[in-house]
Amino acid sequence: MPSPNKEAKVPGDADGRTWMCICHVRGKGCGLDKSCMCGRFADANPEETWHVTKKGFELHNDWGLQQVQRDQDSFGMHIFKNWSGYGTCEVMENMFLAFNKEVKKKTKDIWGIWSIIEGMALFLNRPACLEQWYRIDDSEGNAKRVMLFGTALLTTIDILVEEGLFKAKDSDIRNIGLILGHFLNFVHDMKETCIANEDGWKTVVLELADDHGIKPHMISIDHVISEIRKCKDDDTPDEDGKMRPGIGAQRKALVNAANSYDSKPWVGVITLESLKAGVERVWTHWAWATEFAAYCKAQAVKVGPFGPTYDKKIGGRFYDLTTKGNQRQMKKYRLGPEESDEDGE
């Protein structure tokens, strides 16, 4: 949340390029004391080097609020064990929808795209933000979400390279290394979930950063980068000890699965069928539009207290406990003064 002691607004560009500070250590005290830099304007604090655009900062806060609105603990409720975790999935999908809306425009708004990437990066590194998300009964879906975050980042990097902005010095985007560091910090913790190399984009991001002289950074990121470099050439063994073939090595095994999602075999969207075929994602190419469409078709399901509901859309406000419909329907799940989360499981 914004710091209560931020300065009055300083003049800045009207198109979203006003820069704001964020804390180096985003802990429980963030936003609550005078040492917190979050929400202060960068022009008024030239000694600070951790900056995000005003729009990116606002998106991060908006998505954080969306998550709170889907947290059953915040409302003293126990609907079912994974309600809050699935609510976080819904917020992530709202991020994907926002990115897709921006990136599919004929005339690309670089700052609009970058602010969404900033908001994603900050959200994915919020203290305790993903704790309940990790525990939901949909590890395959979470792996797909990790993969889609990577595709969004790589798509953005491609755009920045094309515009001559993906560079360490003299780029109008002054925080590329910081945002890359946030993404790498997030994906490094997803190794156990991403059994089919859905997190393999981290090596590509690091290689692209190296090629352009950019150093990803944030607090305690050096060991993360070191481990990514160390494992860059490792193969991913299957449960029986055999190495998984790449997408290109078993294209025939992917045809049925890919067609079922109106996808293309060479894009590498991981499906349950392809996992059974022993195929892993190879990050030699990516295509946001195709992968996003495949995700939407595969994940258009809402898990409610009475079982799954299949819909045609991802994201939205199904898990939002502030909507009037949910307030009426979920009132019966409110905990009494002597109840706890454990009582309702």
C-alpha positions in Angstrom: 0.0 0.0 0.0 1.2 3.6 -0.5 3.2 5.1 2.3 1.2 7.6 4.5 4.2 10.0 4.4 4.6 10.4 0.7 5.4 13.9 -0.6 3.0 16.1 -2.6 2.9 15.2 -6.3 5.8 16.5 -8.3 5.5 17.4 -12.0 5.8 14.4 -14.3 4.8 13.2 -17.7 1.1 12.8 -18.3 1.3 9.5 -20.1 2.2 7.2 -17.2 5.9 7.9 -17.0 6.0 9.5 -13.6 8.4 7.4 -11.5 7.7 6.3 -7.9 9.9 4.7 -5.3 9.4 1.2 -3.8 11.0 -0.3 -0.7 14.2 -2.4 -0.9 12.8 -4.7 1.7 9.1 -5.3 1.2 8.2 -6.8 4.6 5.3 -6.4 7.1 6.3 -2.8 7.9 6.1 -1.7 4.3 4.0 1.4 4.1 3.6 1.7 7.9 6.7 3.7 9.0 8.8 6.6 8.0 11.5 4.4 6.5 9.1 3.1 3.8 9.8 4.5 0.4 6.7 3.1 -1.3 4.6 5.7 -2.9 7.2 8.5 -2.8 7.9 10.3 -6.0 11.3 9.5 -7.4 12.1 13.0 -8.6 11.8 14.2 -5.0 14.1 11.3 -3.8 17.1 11.2 -6.2 19.1 9.1 -3.8 16.7 6.2 -4.3 17.3 3.7 -7.1 14.3 1.4 -6.9 11.7 2.9 -9.2 8.5 1.8 -10.9 6.1 3.9 -13.0 3.1 5.4 -11.2 0.8 3.3 -13.3 2.7 0.1 -12.5 2.6 1.0 -8.8 -1.1 1.6 -9.0 -1.8 -1.7 -10.8 0.2 -3.5 -8.2 -2.0 -1.9 -5.4 -5.2 -2.6 -7.4 -4.4 -6.3 -7.8 -3.4 -6.5 -4.2 -6.8 -5.1 -3.2 -8.5 -7.6 -5.6 -6.7 -10.4 -3.7 -7.8 -9.2 -0.3 -11.4 -9.0 -1.6 -11.1 -12.7 -2.4 -9.5 -13.8 0.9 -12.1 -15.6 3.0 -10.0 -15.0 6.1 -10.3 -11.3 5.7 -14.1 -11.7 5.9 -14.2 -14.1 8.8 -15.5 -16.9 6.5 -14.7 -20.5 5.7 -16.3 -21.4 2.4 -13.9 -24.2 1.5 -10.2 -24.7 2.0 -8.9 -23.4 -1.4 -11.3 -20.5 -1.9 -8.7 -17.8 -1.3 -6.1 -19.6 -3.4 -8.5 -19.9 -6.3 -9.3 -16.2 -5.7 -5.6 -15.4 -6.3 -5.8 -17.4 -9.6 -8.6 -15.2 -10.6 -6.6 -12.0 -9.9 -3.7 -13.5 -12.0 -6.1 -14.1 -14.8 -7.3 -10.5 -14.6 -3.7 -9.6 -15.1 -3.5 -11.8 -18.2 -6.6 -10.1 -19.6 -5.2 -6.7 -19.0 -1.9 -7.6 -20.7 -3.8 -9.2 -23.6 -6.0 -6.2 -24.1 -2.9 -3.9 -24.3 -0.6 -6.1 -26.3 -3.1 -6.9 -29.1 -3.5 -3.2 -30.0 -2.3 -2.4 -33.5 -0.4 0.6 -32.2 1.6 -0.6 -29.2 1.7 1.6 -26.1 5.1 0.7 -24.7 4.4 2.3 -21.3 1.0 0.7 -21.0 2.5 -2.7 -21.6 5.5 -2.1 -19.3 3.3 -0.8 -16.4 1.3 -4.1 -16.5 4.6 -6.1 -16.4 5.7 -3.9 -13.4 2.4 -4.6 -11.6 2.8 -8.3 -12.2 6.4 -8.3 -10.9 5.5 -6.5 -7.7 2.4 -8.5 -7.1 4.3 -11.8 -7.5 6.7 -10.7 -4.8 4.3 -9.3 -2.2 4.9 -10.7 1.3 2.9 -13.9 1.8 1.0 -13.1 -1.4 1.2 -16.6 -2.9 1.0 -18.7 0.2 -2.5 -19.9 -0.3 -2.1 -20.0 -4.1 0.7 -22.6 -3.8 -1.6 -25.0 -1.9 -4.6 -25.2 -4.3 -5.6 -28.5 -5.9 -4.5 -27.5 -9.4 -0.8 -27.7 -9.7 -1.0 -28.2 -13.5 -3.1 -25.0 -13.7 -0.5 -23.1 -11.6 2.2 -24.4 -13.9 0.3 -23.0 -16.9 0.0 -19.6 -15.1 3.8 -19.6 -14.4 4.3 -20.3 -18.1 1.9 -17.5 -19.2 3.7 -15.0 -16.9 6.9 -16.0 -18.7 5.4 -15.6 -22.1 4.1 -12.2 -21.2 7.5 -11.1 -20.1 9.3 -12.5 -23.1 6.7 -10.9 -25.4 7.4 -7.6 -23.7 11.1 -8.0 -24.1 10.7 -8.7 -27.8 8.8 -5.4 -28.1 11.4 -3.5 -26.1 14.2 -4.9 -28.3 12.4 -3.9 -31.4 12.0 -0.4 -30.1 15.6 -0.2 -29.0 14.7 0.1 -25.3 16.0 -3.2 -24.0 19.4 -2.0 -22.9 21.3 -1.2 -19.7 22.1 2.4 -20.4 20.3 5.3 -22.0 16.9 3.5 -22.0 13.8 5.5 -21.2 12.7 2.5 -19.1 15.1 2.9 -16.2 14.0 -0.2 -14.1 14.4 -3.1 -16.5 17.0 -4.9 -14.3 14.8 -4.5 -11.2 11.7 -5.9 -12.8 13.6 -8.8 -14.4 15.0 -9.5 -10.9 11.5 -9.7 -9.4 10.3 -12.1 -12.1 13.4 -14.4 -11.7 12.9 -14.3 -7.9 9.3 -15.5 -8.3 9.9 -18.2 -10.9 12.8 -19.6 -9.0 10.4 -20.9 -6.3 8.2 -22.7 -8.8 10.6 -25.6 -9.7 8.5 -28.3 -7.9 5.3 -27.1 -9.6 6.7 -26.8 -13.1 7.5 -30.5 -13.8 7.4 -30.0 -17.6 9.8 -27.0 -17.8 6.9 -24.4 -17.7 9.4 -22.3 -15.8 12.2 -22.7 -18.4 11.7 -19.1 -19.5 13.9 -18.0 -16.7 17.0 -19.1 -18.6 15.9 -17.3 -21.7 15.3 -14.1 -19.8 18.7 -14.3 -18.2 20.4 -15.0 -21.6 18.6 -12.0 -23.2 19.6 -9.8 -20.2 23.3 -10.9 -20.7 23.2 -10.3 -24.4 22.0 -6.7 -23.8 24.3 -5.9 -20.8 21.4 -5.8 -18.3 21.9 -7.1 -14.8 18.8 -8.3 -13.0 18.7 -7.2 -9.4 16.7 -7.1 -6.2 17.4 -8.1 -2.6 19.1 -11.5 -2.3 18.9 -12.3 -6.0 22.5 -13.3 -6.6 22.1 -16.9 -5.4 18.9 -17.2 -7.6 20.8 -16.1 -10.7 23.7 -18.4 -9.8 21.4 -21.4 -9.6 19.6 -20.6 -12.9 23.0 -20.4 -14.6 24.1 -23.7 -13.0 21.0 -25.5 -14.1 20.7 -23.9 -17.6 21.9 -26.9 -19.5 20.3 -29.6 -17.3 17.7 -31.9 -18.7 14.5 -32.6 -16.7 14.2 -36.3 -15.8 10.8 -38.0 -15.8 9.6 -39.9 -12.8 11.1 -43.1 -14.2 14.5 -41.5 -14.6 14.2 -41.1 -18.4 14.8 -37.7 -19.9 11.7 -36.0 -21.3 11.8 -35.4 -25.0 11.4 -31.8 -26.3 8.4 -30.5 -28.1 10.1 -30.8 -31.4 11.2 -34.3 -30.8 7.7 -35.7 -30.4 5.5 -33.5 -32.5 3.1 -36.3 -33.3 2.4 -36.9 -29.6 1.2 -33.3 -29.3 -1.1 -33.1 -32.3 -4.3 -34.3 -30.6 -3.7 -32.3 -27.5 -2.8 -29.2 -29.3 -5.8 -29.4 -31.7 -8.1 -29.9 -28.7 -7.1 -26.4 -27.6 -7.1 -24.9 -31.1 -3.4 -24.4 -30.6 -0.3 -25.2 -32.7 2.1 -28.0 -31.9 5.2 -25.8 -32.3 4.1 -23.2 -29.8 4.5 -25.6 -26.9 1.4 -25.1 -24.8 1.6 -27.8 -22.1 -1.6 -29.9 -21.7 -2.4 -32.9 -19.6 -2.3 -35.1 -22.6 1.2 -33.9 -23.5 2.4 -34.4 -19.9 1.3 -38.0 -20.2 3.2 -38.3 -23.5 6.3 -37.2 -21.6 6.8 -33.9 -23.5 8.2 -30.8 -21.9 8.1 -27.1 -22.9 11.0 -26.0 -25.0 11.6 -22.2 -24.8 12.9 -21.6 -28.3 9.8 -19.8 -29.4 6.7 -18.3 -27.8 3.4 -16.7 -29.1 1.3 -14.8 -26.6 -2.0 -14.8 -28.6 -2.0 -18.5 -29.2 -0.9 -19.5 -25.7 -3.3 -17.1 -24.1 -6.2 -18.5 -26.2 -5.2 -22.0 -25.2 -5.1 -21.1 -21.6 -8.5 -19.5 -21.7 -10.0 -22.6 -23.3 -8.4 -25.0 -20.8 -8.9 -23.0 -17.6 -12.4 -21.5 -18.0 -13.6 -23.2 -14.8 -14.6 -21.8 -11.4 -14.3 -24.1 -8.3 -17.1 -23.3 -5.9 -18.3 -24.8 -2.6 -20.5 -27.3 -4.5 -18.0 -28.3 -7.2 -16.6 -26.9 -10.5 -18.6 -24.6 -12.8 -17.5 -24.5 -16.4 -17.6 -21.1 -18.0 -16.5 -19.5 -21.3 -14.3 -16.8 -19.6 -11.3 -16.6 -17.2 -10.8 -13.9 -14.6 -13.7 -11.8 -13.4 -15.2 -11.5 -9.9 -16.5 -15.0 -9.1 -14.4 -15.2 -5.9 -14.9 -11.5 -5.0 -16.6 -11.5 -1.6 -17.5 -7.8 -1.9 -20.0 -8.4 -4.7 -23.7 -8.3 -3.6 -24.3 -11.7 -5.0 -21.5 -13.3 -3.0 -22.3 -11.4 0.1 -25.8 -12.9 0.1 -24.8 -16.5 -0.9 -21.7 -16.7 1.3 -23.2 -15.2 4.4 -23.9 -18.8 5.8 -20.1 -19.5 5.7 -19.3 -16.7 8.2 -17.4 -18.1 11.2 -18.8 -17.7 14.7 -16.7 -16.1 17.5 -15.5 -19.5 18.7 -14.8 -21.1 15.3 -11.6 -21.3 13.4 -10.4 -22.2 10.0 -9.6 -25.7 11.2 -13.2 -26.2 12.4 -14.6 -25.7 8.9 -12.3 -28.1 7.0 
